[in-house]
Amino acid sequence: MHSISKFLAKYSAWLNKVLVPLGPWGVLIIATLDSIGFGIPIDPVVATFVYLNHRQCWVYILVASAGSALGCMVLYIIGYKGGESLLEKRMPKARFLKIKKSFEQHEFLALMFPAMLPPPTPYKLIVLSAAAFEMDWRRFLLAIFLGRVARFTILSILVIKYGRQVVDMMAGLLRQHLLATLLAVAGLIVMVLIYRRLRSRRQSSATEPSLSA
């Protein structure tokens, strides 16, 4: 476990070294990847950039919010094409009906308010729900953008007021979620390898009769 923590600390330091020279573009890249489901949590990145340069905090807030909305469009396409059946397979019926009712009553707020909440809010599931219930994509983007603006504004105020304490707290969150991300990616790679092996076996077994004939 100590070796894993040491690796994550080195990875975080390397990541900051790469991102800082990129400025707002680095924030945009991480925010987009985070919303899609890859990369690292965006909050520690925003906190670090705001800590290093208070004067450009609004640039980082707006860019991070735009990246979050942009990345969620990938989930929007998946949810829109999958429809309600996609959600019913991924959650209990009672929860599905509760989320559906909230979108029917307050569609915009049902998406915007959770966007304001920090991890571990299951926001990607809510994004898929908005798409599956066929929310207009322009309102979809606006709701996410405004929710993220509120979230990153609060975070930036805390960083400016309390400084290094908030950044260190966000760094701990980064290491915690980064470990989970690495494990998830490793699991995904294993699943892909298993799938490819099974597929190759099926193809070889399907060609054997034709060769013997």
Sequence and secondary structure as in RCSB ss.txt:
>XXXX:A:sequence
MHSISKFLAKYSAWLNKVLVPLGPWGVLIIATLDSIGFGIPIDPVVATFVYLNHRQCWVYILVASAGSALGCMVL
YIIGYKGGESLLEKRMPKARFLKIKKSFEQHEFLALMFPAMLPPPTPYKLIVLSAAAFEMDWRRFLLAIFLGRVA
RFTILSILVIKYGRQVVDMMAGLLRQHLLATLLAVAGLIVMVLIYRRLRSRRQSSATEPSLSA
>XXXX:A:secstr
 HHHHHHHHHHHHHHHHHHHHHTHHHHHHHHHHHHHT S  HHHHHHHHHHH GGGHHHHHHHHHHHHHHHHHHH
HHHHHHHHHHHHHTTS HHHHHHHHHHHHH HHHHHHHHHTS TT  HHHHHHHHHHTT  HHHHHHHHHHHHHH
HHHHHHHHHHHHTHHHHHHHHHHHHHHHHHHHHHHHHHHHHHHHHHHHHHHHHHHHHHHHHH 
